[in-house]
Amino acid sequence: MDTISGRNASTAITLAAIIVIVYGMQAAKVLLVPFLLAVFLALITVRPMLWLQKHRVPSFLAALIVLILIMLVLAVAGTIVGASIAEFTAALPSYQARLDLLVDRVIRLAATHMDDGRTIEGLSDLVDPGWAMSLAATILNGLRDVLTDTFLILFTMVFILLEASTVQTKVMAAFGRSAETFEDARIFLNNLGRYLGIKTLISMATGLTAWTVTSMIGLDFALLWGMLAFLLNYVPTIGSIIAAVPAVLLALVQLGVGEATATAIGYVAINVVFGVILEPRWMGYGVGISPLVVFTGLIFWGWVFGPVGMLLSVPLTMTLKLALESDNRTRWVAILLGSGRDAEHELAEQDARQSA
């Protein structure tokens, strides 16, 4: 009885601690979001920096080169995209009004050809066709607001990069060269860096292709749709849908049904090529997340950190999954969070170990 009551008390304390931590993160999101973005950028750029160091570039100079490149990219993107976001936000009400009129016409036309016309007309009160456009504007504006802390993010990233080049030496000096307890942490960071690096390259290719496709079709704010496709590509499956819907709706109200269909086909082709063919081949096993976990993480991290939390939801969930995966005691939780392919791969490995 004492053992059971002790376990119940331990569980209650753990749940209470988790709740306190979550609300603490939400309260401190003004500080945590720039720090998380700095860590995110550092994990992506640490490999190029280490590559420069291997070619006899001093640590500080290597970090400075990476910083300058990131600053140039952010400066160009911030200047061009920032103006486009402001223009799109200003034009959003007119697009939404035109879209509402179009939906009302379709609903009235359907009501005249159906027996239960009142039910069809009642759907107009429930359908909000401009919601997807509003969500896109919210995400882009949230990113623009966070980028006002660019210098804080970049300086934090530089200090993380400088520390990354010496952390292994410090650990070895503090705990001994044969300390195997830190091997799991090294594997975890390598897997996370590899995942984010590959995901970033694929997201960049996805964004550039979406920009090209929407520009060729003649869609307004094509650069924004490319940026949105780049950002939301970090959210598997759901992100590609969220990125495509506003562009398709804008093509419908701006250009017509034919161009909207072409835009939809273009986004489907992009996601098939990059999301279905190339990404699984480059990623391999061990980095997938269950679609239910993706959707739940999108809602949870969006609630904790706002629009930027939605963009970072999968990297944050991926970090949790890889951390759980690196410890045999919590590996089962990582398997439950993973995709069906990961579970099949794990079963294949178990069968191979048993047969050996």
Buried (B, 14 or more C-beta within 10 A) or exposed (E): EEEEEEEEEEEEEEEEEEEEEEEEBBEEBEEBBBBBBBBBBBBBBBBBBBEBBEEEBEBEEBBBBBBEEBBEEBEEBBEEBBEBBEEBBEEBEEBBEBBBEBBBEBBEEEBEEEEEBEEBBEEBEEEEBBEBBBBBBBBBBBBBEBBEBBEBBBEBBBEBBBEBBEBEEEBEEEEEEEEEEEEBEEEBBEBBBBBBBBBBBBBEBBBEBBBBBBEEBEBBBBBBBBBBBBBBBBBBEBBBEBBBBBBBBBBBBBBEEEBBEBBBEBBEEBBEBBBEEBBEEBBEBBBBBBEEBBBBBBEBBBEBBBBBBBBBBBBBBBBBBBBBBBEEEEEEBBBEBBBEEBBEBBEEEEEEEEEE
